[in-house]
Amino acid sequence: MKLLKITADGLPLFKEKLEISLYAQQRVSEDQKESLYPLFSNIYLNPANGFIGINASGKTSVLKVILLSLGILNNEPINHIENKDILGNAPKAVLNIFFYSETKQEICRLETMITSRQTKTEGIVYSILSENLWSKQAAEVITRKALFDFAGKEPVMLRSGQEDFLPDDVSIMIAHNKKTGENMRVVNLLQFTNINVLPFSDNIPAEVITYLDPTVESLQFDEMDQKSVIRLKFKGKEEIVMNDPIQLNNYLSSGTVKGMITFTLAQEVLQKGGYLVVDEVENHFNKEIVTTLMRFFMDSKLNKYGGTLIYSTHYPELLDEYDRNDSIYVIRNRHGITVENLSTILKRNDIKKSDAYQSGFLEGTTPMYEAYIRLKKSMAAALK
Protein backbone atom coordinates (compact mmCIF):
# COMPACT_ATOMS: atom_id res chain seq x y z
CA MET A 1 0.00 0.00 0.00
CA LYS A 2 1.37 3.42 -1.02
CA LEU A 3 0.10 6.79 0.18
CA LEU A 4 -0.58 9.16 -2.73
CA LYS A 5 -2.35 12.21 -1.35
CA ILE A 6 -4.02 13.65 1.76
CA THR A 7 -6.56 16.42 2.08
CA ALA A 8 -7.75 17.57 5.50
CA ASP A 9 -10.52 20.03 6.32
CA GLY A 10 -11.61 21.33 9.72
CA LEU A 11 -8.33 21.03 11.61
CA PRO A 12 -8.16 23.88 14.18
CA LEU A 13 -4.52 24.91 13.58
CA PHE A 14 -4.83 25.23 9.81
CA LYS A 15 -5.97 28.36 8.02
CA GLU A 16 -7.37 26.52 5.03
CA LYS A 17 -7.90 23.06 3.62
CA LEU A 18 -4.65 21.11 3.73
CA GLU A 19 -3.46 19.22 0.67
CA ILE A 20 -0.30 17.08 0.53
CA SER A 21 0.74 14.88 -2.39
CA LEU A 22 3.55 12.33 -2.32
CA TYR A 23 3.43 11.49 -6.03
CA ALA A 24 5.35 13.29 -8.79
CA GLN A 25 3.05 16.06 -9.98
CA GLN A 26 5.43 17.63 -12.51
CA ARG A 27 6.48 16.09 -15.79
CA VAL A 28 9.04 13.31 -15.31
CA SER A 29 12.03 13.35 -17.65
CA GLU A 30 14.09 10.26 -18.41
CA ASP A 31 17.04 11.37 -16.28
CA GLN A 32 14.75 11.99 -13.26
CA LYS A 33 13.33 8.47 -13.20
CA GLU A 34 16.39 7.18 -11.33
CA SER A 35 15.46 9.29 -8.30
CA LEU A 36 11.73 8.39 -8.29
CA TYR A 37 9.79 5.22 -7.53
CA PRO A 38 7.68 3.88 -10.44
CA LEU A 39 4.14 2.99 -9.35
CA PHE A 40 2.29 2.20 -12.57
CA SER A 41 2.06 3.60 -16.09
CA ASN A 42 3.42 7.19 -15.92
CA ILE A 43 2.77 7.62 -12.19
CA TYR A 44 5.82 7.96 -9.91
CA LEU A 45 6.28 8.56 -6.18
CA ASN A 46 8.65 11.09 -4.63
CA PRO A 47 10.76 9.01 -2.21
CA ALA A 48 12.08 12.01 -0.21
CA ASN A 49 9.58 14.72 0.74
CA GLY A 50 10.71 17.87 2.54
CA PHE A 51 8.62 20.34 4.54
CA ILE A 52 10.45 23.59 5.18
CA GLY A 53 9.53 26.62 7.23
CA ILE A 54 10.81 29.09 9.79
CA ASN A 55 10.41 28.51 13.55
CA ALA A 56 6.79 28.10 14.69
CA SER A 57 5.53 27.85 11.11
CA GLY A 58 3.73 24.56 11.75
CA LYS A 59 6.09 21.94 10.32
CA THR A 60 5.55 19.45 13.15
CA SER A 61 1.79 19.90 12.87
CA VAL A 62 1.91 18.92 9.18
CA LEU A 63 3.93 15.79 9.98
CA LYS A 64 1.33 14.89 12.62
CA VAL A 65 -1.44 15.02 10.00
CA ILE A 66 0.56 12.65 7.79
CA LEU A 67 1.19 10.26 10.69
CA LEU A 68 -2.49 10.37 11.67
CA SER A 69 -3.46 9.47 8.10
CA LEU A 70 -0.97 6.61 7.96
CA GLY A 71 -2.31 5.34 11.30
CA ILE A 72 -5.89 5.37 9.99
CA LEU A 73 -4.82 3.45 6.87
CA ASN A 74 -3.15 0.91 9.15
CA ASN A 75 -6.51 0.63 11.03
CA GLU A 76 -5.05 1.86 14.31
CA PRO A 77 -7.66 3.18 16.77
CA ILE A 78 -7.59 6.98 16.49
CA ASN A 79 -7.52 7.38 20.27
CA HIS A 80 -4.36 5.26 20.40
CA ILE A 81 -2.51 7.13 17.64
CA GLU A 82 0.37 9.08 19.16
CA ASN A 83 -0.27 12.25 17.14
CA LYS A 84 -4.05 12.38 17.45
CA ASP A 85 -3.74 15.73 19.26
CA ILE A 86 -3.51 17.45 15.85
CA LEU A 87 -7.30 17.02 15.69
CA GLY A 88 -7.65 19.33 18.70
CA ASN A 89 -11.27 19.81 19.71
CA ALA A 90 -12.53 19.83 16.12
CA PRO A 91 -16.31 19.32 15.98
CA LYS A 92 -15.88 17.83 12.49
CA ALA A 93 -12.61 17.09 10.71
CA VAL A 94 -12.73 15.44 7.28
CA LEU A 95 -9.75 13.49 5.95
CA ASN A 96 -9.58 12.26 2.37
CA ILE A 97 -6.72 9.79 2.03
CA PHE A 98 -5.82 8.52 -1.45
CA PHE A 99 -3.67 5.42 -1.71
CA TYR A 100 -2.58 2.73 -4.14
CA SER A 101 -3.36 -0.90 -3.32
CA GLU A 102 -0.46 -2.89 -4.76
CA THR A 103 -2.26 -6.18 -4.14
CA LYS A 104 -5.36 -5.22 -6.13
CA GLN A 105 -3.66 -2.63 -8.39
CA GLU A 106 -6.31 -0.10 -7.46
CA ILE A 107 -6.42 3.59 -6.65
CA CYS A 108 -8.50 4.09 -3.51
CA ARG A 109 -10.03 7.08 -1.75
CA LEU A 110 -10.92 6.87 1.95
CA GLU A 111 -13.07 9.67 3.35
CA THR A 112 -13.17 9.73 7.14
CA MET A 113 -15.20 12.24 9.15
CA ILE A 114 -14.02 12.55 12.76
CA THR A 115 -15.61 14.32 15.71
CA SER A 116 -14.37 15.03 19.24
CA ARG A 117 -16.00 15.18 22.65
CA GLN A 118 -14.67 16.29 26.01
CA THR A 119 -14.82 13.75 28.84
CA LYS A 120 -14.04 14.17 32.53
CA THR A 121 -11.86 11.09 32.81
CA GLU A 122 -10.08 10.78 29.45
CA GLY A 123 -9.97 14.37 28.18
CA ILE A 124 -10.76 14.70 24.47
CA VAL A 125 -12.01 11.48 22.87
CA TYR A 126 -12.40 11.00 19.11
CA SER A 127 -14.88 8.94 17.12
CA ILE A 128 -15.67 8.42 13.45
CA LEU A 129 -18.98 9.95 12.35
CA SER A 130 -19.03 8.55 8.81
CA GLU A 131 -16.69 6.85 6.38
CA ASN A 132 -16.64 5.79 2.73
CA LEU A 133 -14.14 3.92 0.59
CA TRP A 134 -14.00 4.19 -3.20
CA SER A 135 -11.73 2.29 -5.58
CA LYS A 136 -10.93 2.02 -9.27
CA GLN A 137 -8.50 0.00 -11.31
CA ALA A 138 -5.17 1.68 -11.99
CA ALA A 139 -5.62 0.73 -15.65
CA GLU A 140 -8.50 3.23 -15.81
CA VAL A 141 -6.11 6.11 -15.12
CA ILE A 142 -4.86 7.60 -18.38
CA THR A 143 -3.51 10.93 -17.10
CA ARG A 144 -2.29 12.30 -13.75
CA LYS A 145 -5.27 14.65 -13.79
CA ALA A 146 -7.64 11.66 -13.69
CA LEU A 147 -5.76 9.98 -10.84
CA PHE A 148 -8.12 11.17 -8.11
CA ASP A 149 -11.33 11.52 -10.12
CA PHE A 150 -13.98 9.24 -8.62
CA ALA A 151 -16.98 11.02 -10.18
CA GLY A 152 -19.81 8.57 -10.84
CA LYS A 153 -18.24 5.87 -8.68
CA GLU A 154 -20.25 4.31 -5.86
CA PRO A 155 -18.43 3.49 -2.60
CA VAL A 156 -17.21 -0.09 -2.40
CA MET A 157 -17.43 0.09 1.39
CA LEU A 158 -19.17 2.43 3.80
CA ARG A 159 -19.70 2.74 7.50
CA SER A 160 -23.34 1.80 7.94
CA GLY A 161 -23.60 1.90 11.72
CA GLN A 162 -24.34 -1.83 11.77
CA GLU A 163 -20.75 -2.85 12.48
CA ASP A 164 -21.38 -3.67 16.14
CA PHE A 165 -17.97 -5.33 16.32
CA LEU A 166 -16.14 -2.20 15.13
CA PRO A 167 -15.02 0.36 17.74
CA ASP A 168 -16.14 3.87 16.83
CA ASP A 169 -12.55 5.11 16.46
CA VAL A 170 -11.34 2.31 14.14
CA SER A 171 -11.52 2.81 10.36
CA ILE A 172 -13.33 0.45 7.98
CA MET A 173 -9.82 0.00 6.56
CA ILE A 174 -9.60 -2.93 8.95
CA ALA A 175 -11.87 -4.89 6.60
CA HIS A 176 -10.00 -3.75 3.48
CA ASN A 177 -6.61 -4.66 4.95
CA LYS A 178 -7.87 -8.07 6.07
CA LYS A 179 -8.96 -8.84 2.50
CA THR A 180 -5.78 -7.61 0.84
CA GLY A 181 -3.29 -8.53 3.57
CA GLU A 182 -1.78 -5.05 3.25
CA ASN A 183 -0.24 -2.83 5.89
CA MET A 184 2.50 -0.22 6.00
CA ARG A 185 5.70 0.03 7.99
CA VAL A 186 5.60 3.47 9.63
CA VAL A 187 8.61 4.69 11.64
CA ASN A 188 7.77 7.79 13.66
CA LEU A 189 10.88 9.62 14.89
CA LEU A 190 9.11 12.74 16.18
CA GLN A 191 9.83 11.70 19.77
CA PHE A 192 13.57 11.67 18.98
CA THR A 193 13.71 15.26 17.70
CA ASN A 194 15.44 16.46 20.87
CA ILE A 195 15.96 13.19 22.76
CA ASN A 196 18.84 10.86 21.96
CA VAL A 197 18.45 7.43 23.53
CA LEU A 198 18.76 4.25 21.48
CA PRO A 199 15.29 2.64 21.47
CA PHE A 200 16.50 -0.84 20.51
CA SER A 201 19.04 -3.35 21.71
CA ASP A 202 19.90 -5.02 18.41
CA ASN A 203 23.37 -4.67 17.00
CA ILE A 204 23.76 -1.65 14.76
CA PRO A 205 25.40 -2.22 11.34
CA ALA A 206 29.14 -1.63 11.65
CA GLU A 207 29.09 0.50 8.49
CA VAL A 208 26.63 2.91 10.11
CA ILE A 209 28.86 3.31 13.17
CA THR A 210 32.03 3.82 11.10
CA TYR A 211 30.33 6.41 8.89
CA LEU A 212 29.17 8.41 11.90
CA ASP A 213 32.29 8.00 14.09
CA PRO A 214 35.37 6.30 12.60
CA THR A 215 37.08 6.20 16.04
CA VAL A 216 34.60 3.52 17.22
CA GLU A 217 35.90 -0.01 16.70
CA SER A 218 32.77 -1.86 17.83
CA LEU A 219 29.43 -1.48 19.60
CA GLN A 220 27.64 -4.62 20.76
CA PHE A 221 24.45 -5.39 22.67
CA ASP A 222 24.44 -8.62 24.70
CA GLU A 223 22.28 -10.32 27.31
CA MET A 224 23.90 -11.37 30.59
CA ASP A 225 21.93 -12.72 33.57
CA GLN A 226 18.73 -11.49 31.89
CA LYS A 227 20.12 -7.98 31.72
CA SER A 228 21.18 -5.94 28.71
CA VAL A 229 24.88 -5.25 28.43
CA ILE A 230 26.33 -2.66 26.04
CA ARG A 231 29.97 -3.03 24.98
CA LEU A 232 31.62 -0.01 23.39
CA LYS A 233 35.21 -0.04 22.16
CA PHE A 234 37.17 2.82 20.63
CA LYS A 235 40.22 2.04 18.49
CA GLY A 236 43.30 1.60 20.67
CA LYS A 237 41.27 1.93 23.89
CA GLU A 238 39.91 -0.45 26.53
CA GLU A 239 36.35 -1.74 26.15
CA ILE A 240 33.65 0.18 28.03
CA VAL A 241 30.77 -1.85 29.50
CA MET A 242 27.37 -0.29 30.29
CA ASN A 243 23.87 -1.50 31.09
CA ASP A 244 21.80 1.57 30.20
CA PRO A 245 21.59 2.99 26.63
CA ILE A 246 21.47 6.52 28.04
CA GLN A 247 25.07 6.06 29.22
CA LEU A 248 26.18 6.04 25.58
CA ASN A 249 25.64 9.80 25.57
CA ASN A 250 28.66 10.09 27.90
CA TYR A 251 30.93 8.64 25.22
CA LEU A 252 29.33 9.33 21.84
CA SER A 253 28.26 12.64 20.32
CA SER A 254 24.56 13.43 20.06
CA GLY A 255 24.90 13.31 16.26
CA THR A 256 26.37 9.81 16.39
CA VAL A 257 23.57 8.51 18.63
CA LYS A 258 20.85 10.12 16.53
CA GLY A 259 22.54 8.81 13.38
CA MET A 260 22.54 5.27 14.74
CA ILE A 261 18.80 5.54 15.38
CA THR A 262 17.97 7.18 12.05
CA PHE A 263 20.15 5.16 9.67
CA THR A 264 19.35 1.81 11.30
CA LEU A 265 15.61 2.45 10.99
CA ALA A 266 16.07 3.91 7.49
CA GLN A 267 17.70 0.65 6.45
CA GLU A 268 14.63 -1.27 7.67
CA VAL A 269 12.31 0.99 5.65
CA LEU A 270 14.46 0.65 2.54
CA GLN A 271 14.54 -3.15 2.90
CA LYS A 272 10.75 -3.59 2.78
CA GLY A 273 9.20 -0.24 1.91
CA GLY A 274 7.32 2.01 4.31
CA TYR A 275 7.60 5.49 5.78
CA LEU A 276 10.29 7.18 7.86
CA VAL A 277 9.03 10.45 9.38
CA VAL A 278 11.68 12.74 10.89
CA ASP A 279 11.06 16.16 12.44
CA GLU A 280 13.86 18.75 12.15
CA VAL A 281 16.07 16.27 10.34
CA GLU A 282 19.16 18.51 10.76
CA ASN A 283 19.07 18.38 14.58
CA HIS A 284 22.49 17.04 15.74
CA PHE A 285 23.50 16.37 12.10
CA ASN A 286 25.74 18.22 9.70
CA LYS A 287 24.49 18.87 6.17
CA GLU A 288 26.45 15.99 4.64
CA ILE A 289 24.83 13.41 6.92
CA VAL A 290 21.33 14.71 6.11
CA THR A 291 21.99 14.72 2.37
CA THR A 292 23.34 11.16 2.61
CA LEU A 293 20.03 10.06 4.14
CA MET A 294 18.09 11.85 1.39
CA ARG A 295 20.24 10.38 -1.37
CA PHE A 296 19.72 6.83 -0.10
CA PHE A 297 15.96 7.22 -0.51
CA MET A 298 16.37 8.92 -3.91
CA ASP A 299 18.58 6.09 -5.23
CA SER A 300 16.43 3.59 -7.14
CA LYS A 301 19.14 0.92 -6.82
CA LEU A 302 18.96 1.12 -3.01
CA ASN A 303 15.27 1.95 -2.69
CA LYS A 304 13.68 -0.91 -4.62
CA TYR A 305 10.47 -1.14 -2.58
CA GLY A 306 9.34 2.46 -2.50
CA GLY A 307 10.49 3.45 0.97
CA THR A 308 9.54 7.08 1.64
CA LEU A 309 11.36 9.68 3.72
CA ILE A 310 9.17 12.50 5.05
CA TYR A 311 11.00 15.19 6.97
CA SER A 312 10.82 18.77 8.16
CA THR A 313 13.72 21.20 8.17
CA HIS A 314 14.82 24.79 8.74
CA TYR A 315 17.72 24.45 6.30
CA PRO A 316 17.07 25.82 2.78
CA GLU A 317 20.39 24.37 1.54
CA LEU A 318 18.81 20.92 1.60
CA LEU A 319 16.38 22.01 -1.11
CA ASP A 320 19.24 22.26 -3.61
CA GLU A 321 19.61 18.47 -3.46
CA TYR A 322 16.43 18.19 -5.52
CA ASP A 323 16.20 18.45 -9.29
CA ARG A 324 12.43 18.82 -8.95
CA ASN A 325 10.17 21.18 -7.01
CA ASP A 326 7.13 18.97 -6.40
CA SER A 327 8.58 17.03 -3.45
CA ILE A 328 9.11 20.24 -1.43
CA TYR A 329 6.45 22.00 0.64
CA VAL A 330 6.73 25.50 2.11
CA ILE A 331 5.02 25.91 5.50
CA ARG A 332 3.88 29.30 6.76
CA ASN A 333 1.90 30.42 9.80
CA ARG A 334 0.06 33.68 9.30
CA HIS A 335 -3.02 33.53 11.54
CA GLY A 336 -3.15 29.80 10.78
CA ILE A 337 -0.91 27.22 9.10
CA THR A 338 -0.77 27.04 5.30
CA VAL A 339 1.07 24.47 3.19
CA GLU A 340 2.08 25.13 -0.42
CA ASN A 341 3.87 22.88 -2.88
CA LEU A 342 6.98 24.57 -4.24
CA SER A 343 6.06 23.59 -7.82
CA THR A 344 3.04 25.93 -7.67
CA ILE A 345 5.08 29.00 -6.69
CA LEU A 346 8.43 28.29 -8.35
CA LYS A 347 7.71 27.06 -11.84
CA ARG A 348 11.29 26.64 -12.99
CA ASN A 349 13.46 23.78 -11.70
CA ASP A 350 16.73 25.51 -12.67
CA ILE A 351 16.43 28.35 -10.13
CA LYS A 352 18.50 27.72 -7.00
CA LYS A 353 15.89 26.85 -4.41
CA SER A 354 17.83 27.96 -1.35
CA ASP A 355 18.32 31.44 -2.85
CA ALA A 356 14.60 31.77 -3.62
CA TYR A 357 13.78 30.69 -0.07
CA GLN A 358 16.30 32.87 1.79
CA SER A 359 15.72 35.97 -0.32
CA GLY A 360 12.09 36.20 0.75
CA PHE A 361 10.97 35.69 -2.87
CA LEU A 362 8.59 32.96 -1.66
CA GLU A 363 7.11 35.28 1.02
CA GLY A 364 6.81 34.29 4.65
CA THR A 365 9.98 32.20 4.53
CA THR A 366 12.28 34.61 6.39
CA PRO A 367 11.82 36.23 9.81
CA MET A 368 10.08 39.61 9.51
CA TYR A 369 12.47 42.55 9.12
CA GLU A 370 10.48 44.63 11.62
CA ALA A 371 10.84 41.91 14.26
CA TYR A 372 14.57 41.78 13.56
CA ILE A 373 14.92 45.55 14.08
CA ARG A 374 12.96 45.41 17.35
CA LEU A 375 15.15 42.54 18.60
CA LYS A 376 18.33 44.41 17.64
CA LYS A 377 17.22 47.55 19.49
CA SER A 378 16.27 45.49 22.55
CA MET A 379 19.68 43.74 22.57
CA ALA A 380 21.47 47.08 22.19
CA ALA A 381 19.53 48.58 25.10
CA ALA A 382 20.24 45.58 27.31
CA LEU A 383 23.98 45.76 26.58
CA LYS A 384 24.32 49.45 27.56
N, C-alpha and C positions, 0 to 999 in steps of 0.2 A: 504494500500500500504506500502510495506517494502523495504527499500533500501538495496541492497545486495553488490554492488561493483561499484567502479568508476575508470575509467582510463581517464587520461587527457594528451594530447600531444600538444606541441606548446605554453605552458605558459612561459612567459619570465623569471620568477624567478627560474624556475626549471631546473636542470641540465639534467634530463632525463625524460622519460615518467613516469608519476605518476600513481600508482596503490594502491587503498585502498579497503579492503574488510571488511564488517561488519558481515559476517557469520563465523561460526566456521570451520576453515580450517583443524585443527588437528582432530585426532580421538576423539570421545566423549565417555567417560566411563560412567557407570551407575551413579556413585556418582557425576559426573559433570553436569548431566542434570538438577539438581535443581538450578544451577546458569545460565542456558541458556534459551533461548526462543525457543520452538519447532515451526518450520514453516510448514514442511510437510516431510513425510518419515523420512530419517535420516539427514535432513538439519536443523541446529539450528542457531540462531542469537546470537551474543555476545551483551548483553545488556549494557555493560560498556566498552567503547573503549578509551584507553589512548594514547596520543601522547606526547612523552617525548624528550627533547633536551636541550642543554645548551642555554644561552642567544644568541639571533640573529641567531638561527639555522633555523628558518622558521616555527615554530609551528603555529603561527597565520595565516600564508599564507595557510597552509594545511587546517585549519578549514574554511577558506574563500572559498576554492575550494569545500568543502563538502556543505557549505551553498548555494553556487551558484548552485550546482547540485540539492539540495533539492528545491530551488526556481524554477528551470526549470521544475522539475517534478510537481510542484504545479502550473504550467503555469503562473508564474509571468513574466511580461515583464523584460527582462534582464537589460534594462536601468533603471529600478526601483529597482532592487535588491541591497540591501545595500552594499554587498561585491563584486560587479561587478569589482571593481578596480583590483582584482587579475588577470584579463585578460590583464591588461596593454594595450600596443599598438600592441598586437599580430595581425599579418596579417591573420593568420589562426590558431585557436585553436580548437581541436577536443575533445569533451567529449563523452565517452561511459558510459552510466548510466544503470546499470542492477538493476531491481527491481522485486518484487513479487506482482502480483495483487491478493489480497485476494478475491475479488469479483468473478473474473473469474478463480482463481486458475491457473494462468499462470506465467511463467517466461518471462520477457520482457527485451529487449535491445533497448535503445534509443541512437542513434548516432546523435549528434548535432555539426555542424561545424559553428563556429562563427568568424566573421571578425570585424575589428575596422576601424574607420575613424576619422580623426581630423576635428573638425568644429570650426569656429570662435566664435560662440555664446554658444555652449553647451560643448565644450571640446571634449573628446573622446566619440564617439557614437558607439554602438555595434548593429550588425544585424546578422541574421542567414542566412548563405549561402545555406546550404542544411541540410536535416534531414530525418532520416528513423527510423521506429519502427518495430521491430520484436517481435514475441511472440511464445511460445510453451506451451503446457500443462505440468503442474508440474508432472503429471503421467508418462511423457516420460523420466523423469530424473531418471536414475537408480543409478548413482554414482555422487559424488561431482565433479569429473573431467568433467562430461558431463553437469554440471549445466549451463555453459555459452557457450556451443557449439551450434551455430546456422547455421552450415555449411549445405548448400542445402536448407535453408529456404528463402523464398521470403518475403520482407517486407509486413506487413499487413497495413501499412500506410506510406506515404512519402510526403514530401513537393514538390508539383509539380509546384509551382509558379502561380497556378490558384486560390489560396485562396485569392481573393481580399479583403475579410473581415478580414484577419488575419494580424495584424501588423508584421513587419519584425523582431521584437525582441521577439515575443511570440512563444513558442514551439507548435508543433502539439499535444502535450499532452493535450491541451485544449479540443480537440475533444475526446481523450481517456477518460479523466476524466469526461466529460459530459455523456458519455455512461455508465461508471461504477459507477459514483457517488462517486469516491474516491478522497480524498485529505489527506494531512498530517499536523499534528500539529507540527510546528517548532518554538521552543523558542530559540532565538538568544541572548545570554548574553554577546557577545563580547564588547558591549558598556559599560557594567558594570564592566569591568576588573579593572579599577582604579577609577571608579565613583560610589559612594554609595548614591543614592537617590531612595526611593521607587517609582516605576513607576505606582503603582495602589493605589486605595483608598478603596479597599474592606478589610473587616476585615481578619486579618491573623490568622490561626488556633492557639488557645491558647497553644497547645502542642509544636508547633514550637517555640513560644516565650519563653516558660519555658525551653525548651532544650537549647536554645542559651543564655538566661539570666534569671536564676531562681529568681532574685531580682525584676523582673517586674511582677506586679499583673495583669495588663490589658493594652491593647492598642486597642483603638476603633477609627473608622473613621465615622463621622456623617456629615450630611448636615444641615446647619443652615443659613437661609436667603440667600439661593442659593450659599452658600460658604462652602467649605470643612473645617471641624473642626476635629483636631486630639487630642484625649484624652489619655494621658499616665500617668499611676499610678504605682509607685514603692511600694512595701510592706512597710506599716507603714509610708508612706509619703503622702503629699497632692497631689491631681491630678494636672497635668500640661496640659494646653490647648494651642494648636498651630494651625496655619492655613496653614503652609507650610511644606511639607514633609522634606525639607532640614534641618529644625530646629531639627529634630530627632537626627541628628549627634551631637548636643550639649549635648545630654543626653544618647545616646546609643553608644556602641563601633562600630567601622567600621565592625568588624566581625559579630556583631549581626544584623546590617542593611543588610549586604550582605547575611547573612544566611536567613533572612526573605524573601528576594527576591528569592534566589535560591531554598529553600525548598518549598515555596509556589508554585512556578512554576513547580518544580519537581513533586509535588503532582498532579497537573493538567495533566502532561504528563503521569504519572503512571495510572491515572484514565481512560484515553482513548487511550493511545498509542501515539507515536510521538517521537520527537527528542529534547533533551535539549543539547545545545552546549555552553560550558563554556571554556573561555580562562584563562590560569593560575589559575586553580581551587583552588590552595592553598592561593591565595591572601586574606589576612585578616582572614584566617581560620587556626586553628591548625589541626594537622594530624588526630585527632579523628573525627572532624567534616567532613573532606573530605572523610574519609573511611566510615563514616555513610551514606553519600550520595551514594557512590559506592555500598555499601551493599544493600541499598534499591532497586537499579536497578537490582542487581544480586540475588534478592530473588524472586523466582517464585511465592510464595504465595502473595507477594505484587504487583509484576509486571506481571499481568495476561494478559495484552494487548500488550506486546512487546514494552514498552517504552524504548528508547535508550539514554544513556548518552554518549556524545562525549566531551572529555575534553583534554586540554593540561596542562602540568605540568613541573616544574623543579625538582620535588622531586622524586628521585629513590625509596624511601621507600614505596611509594604507589604501586609500581610494585609487592611488596611481598604480596599484598592482592589477587593476582590472582593465581589460581592453573594452569592456562594455559598460553601459550605464544602468542597465535594468536590474542589476542585482544589488543596487545601492539605494537605500532609503534615507531621506533627510528628515529628522525629527525636530519639530519646533513646539514651543509652549507659549502661546500668546492668548491668555484667557481660555486655555484649553489646549490639549495636545493635538497636533496635526501631523500626518505622515504623508510624505510625497516621494514618489519614485523619481530618482534622478533623471531617468530617460524622458520624463515629461517636462523638465525644466532646463535640461542641458541636452540639446538635440544632437550635438556633435560628439563623437567618441574621441576625437583627436585633441580636444582641449584638455589641458592638464587639470585634473579634477581637484587636486589639493589647492591649486591657485584660485579656482573658481569658488571653492568653499571658504578659504581664508580671507579672500578679498571682500567678502560680503556681497558678491554678485548674486548669490542664491537667496539673500535676505534672511535674516534671523539666524544666521549660522555663526556670527561673531558676537561677543559681549557688546552691549550698547555703549557707544562712545560717551554718552552723558553719564552713565554709571561709572565708567572708567575715570572721568574727570572728577566726579564727586569723591571716589575712593582715593585718588591722588591727593586732592586737597585735604581730605581727612588724615591721610598718612603724614602729610607735610605738617599739619597742625599738631599732630601727636608727637612729632619728632623735635618740635621747637623747645 
